[in-house]
Amino acid sequence: MANDELKAVVRDKYGKAALKVTGGAGASCCDATAPAADPITSNIYGCGETAELPAEAVAASLGCGNPTALAQLNPGEVVLDLGSGGGIDVLLSARRVGPTGKAYGLDMTDEMLALARENQRKAGVANVEFLKGEIESIPLPDASVDVIISNCVINLSGDKDRVLAEAFRVLKPGGRFAVSDVVVRGEVPQEIRRNVEHWIGCVAGALEEREYRDKLATAGFESIGVEPTRVYRAEDARQFLADKGVDADAVAPQVDGKFMSAFVRAKKPRRRGLAWRAYSFSAPTIPPAARWRRGCSAAWRAIGSRWRVPAPRRAASTRSRRARWRRSASTCAGTPRKRSIAFSASGGTT
Ligand SMILES: C[S@@+](CC[C@H](N)C(=O)[O-])C[C@H]1O[C@@H](n2cnc3c(N)ncnc32)[C@H](O)[C@@H]1O
């Protein structure tokens, strides 16, 4: 399915789910027309968490986890929820970051945005804003968000690399990625995988755990973790698979325990790596002296005063690399021509 087609299917499905809640019913992740609770979305939030939320925000919950319970959110921080639906996680985040912080919800479905804004009005919270847009093209500036949360949405995207690159872009250096998502662990035959994913509600497809980690690393994230929060058994999907003409007993060994809701976390590094890139881009064409000056001033700009802060718990290799950098940076500021610094092509100093 092409990406635009996929988005139209997702929009239609969640538009109907939102209207169902507006009409007084519960929503369901498996099937927007099915009756209330399902094994993926039910019993995710504690009563203490939802007691103060509008009933419609709770009824519209279509996530597969509870990212705000697992993420560290501090007063004054800016949180962004990718695919915010009826707004439950945005409202919970707003409470955690307090009046000096802000919680954004981003969603592409008009009906969901209308429901979320109505829920915000009922909850009476001011530090919340729901934005219309796509998670593949986040309508916020670079480095403007402390924490990205999301609840069972990234699996719906046909361009997950783009989503992760956008998440990385809008996070501040040191910012946290803390999402609940459906993840596959191990190999599952394509056809069976599609059926189980439809049961879970993923139109585009969940990532295999290794793939998820690799994509996060490629986007630039570090400290990546994938923690299962709910593992699905073949038995849970038996009726759904039978309705699709799939023999649940025959496929059980291939699906049992392989699909899970997981908490996926990662961090945007504090350093920018600008000096390394400035050098490696310029290396083939620029004469050595100019290359050195360019690399050195880029290093100085990138490093700024941050490198003067002691980092006692870093690994020894990181510490010594930093010490060398600090020396290089002071050389940039002082008497450059007397010192010679050789940069390796991989970005390290020698
Ligand atoms: C499974 S629901 C989850 C809603 C919410 N996070 C929750 O926990 O209740 C998916 C939501 O993501 C939105 N969505 C899906 N794909 C999107 C995309 N590419 N860009 C923006 N929103 C998207 C849908 O409109 C829908 O509201």
The ligand as a Gaussian input file, in Angstrom:
#p B3LYP/6-31G(d) Opt

LIG

0 1
 C       -3.842000       3.771000      17.971000
 S       -4.418000       5.426000      18.018000
 C       -3.564000       5.963000      19.464000
 C       -4.120000       7.228000      20.022000
 C       -3.513000       7.670000      21.330000
 N       -2.081000       7.693000      21.291000
 C       -3.986000       6.801000      22.480000
 O       -3.152000       6.224000      23.181000
 O       -5.174000       6.718000      22.695000
 C       -3.521000       6.170000      16.699000
 C       -3.669000       7.675000      16.560000
 O       -2.577000       8.143000      15.782000
 C       -3.019000       8.960000      14.738000
 N       -2.083000       8.758000      13.622000
 C       -1.809000       7.605000      12.976000
 N       -0.882000       7.788000      12.034000
 C       -0.534000       9.100000      12.090000
 C        0.387000       9.913000      11.372000
 N        1.132000       9.407000      10.399000
 N        0.498000      11.224000      11.675000
 C       -0.282000      11.759000      12.678000
 N       -1.175000      11.040000      13.380000
 C       -1.312000       9.723000      13.106000
 C       -4.428000       8.508000      14.440000
 O       -5.190000       9.533000      13.874000
 C       -4.918000       8.099000      15.819000
 O       -5.511000       9.172000      16.497000

